[in-house]
Amino acid sequence: MAKWFNKQSRLLQIILLLIPFVNWIVEIGVRWSAFLSNKSIITLITAIVVTFAGVFVGWIDLIWCLLFKHLIFAKA
């Protein structure tokens, strides 16, 4: 899902990150798929944090996505 998210247009990425419940679902999907493909400790920690506090991390990721077109620690 991380690769799918990074291939989307920036407008769609921003829309997905603006809607609170959708934001959390997208964050969980992207983070865990990034961990499964990367297997680094940083992606594991961010996946666990997003699972429990994804809405708050999502707002930070919204700004990061505006600047760099991918989520923090989830570049595919």
PENORHU-V444683 format. One record per residue. SS is DSSP state (H for helix, E for strand, L for the rest). PSI is psi in degrees with one decimal (999 if undefined). Layout:
ss->SS psi->PSI
ss->SS psi->PSI
//
This chain:
ss->L psi->-26.3
ss->H psi->-42.8
ss->H psi->-40.1
ss->H psi->-46.0
ss->H psi->-42.3
ss->H psi->-22.3
ss->H psi->-14.8
ss->L psi->160.7
ss->L psi->155.6
ss->H psi->-34.8
ss->H psi->-44.9
ss->H psi->-39.0
ss->H psi->-44.3
ss->H psi->-42.0
ss->H psi->-43.5
ss->H psi->-32.2
ss->H psi->-13.8
ss->H psi->-32.0
ss->L psi->117.9
ss->H psi->-55.1
ss->H psi->-37.9
ss->H psi->-38.6
ss->H psi->-47.5
ss->H psi->-43.4
ss->H psi->-45.0
ss->H psi->-43.5
ss->H psi->-46.8
ss->H psi->-47.4
ss->H psi->-45.5
ss->H psi->-43.8
ss->H psi->-46.1
ss->H psi->-34.6
ss->H psi->-33.9
ss->H psi->-39.2
ss->H psi->-42.3
ss->H psi->-30.2
ss->H psi->-25.6
ss->H psi->-38.4
ss->L psi->33.1
ss->L psi->157.1
ss->H psi->-33.3
ss->H psi->-42.6
ss->H psi->-31.4
ss->H psi->-45.6
ss->H psi->-45.0
ss->H psi->-33.9
ss->H psi->-41.3
ss->H psi->-43.5
ss->H psi->-43.2
ss->H psi->-32.6
ss->H psi->-36.0
ss->H psi->-25.6
ss->H psi->41.3
ss->H psi->-32.5
ss->H psi->-40.5
ss->H psi->-41.3
ss->H psi->-30.6
ss->H psi->-35.5
ss->H psi->-37.0
ss->H psi->-42.3
ss->H psi->-29.5
ss->H psi->-46.2
ss->H psi->-42.1
ss->H psi->-41.3
ss->H psi->-36.7
ss->H psi->-37.2
ss->H psi->-41.7
ss->H psi->-2.3
ss->L psi->25.4
ss->L psi->165.5
ss->L psi->158.7
ss->L psi->130.3
ss->L psi->23.8
ss->L psi->32.1
ss->L psi->125.5
ss->L psi->999
//
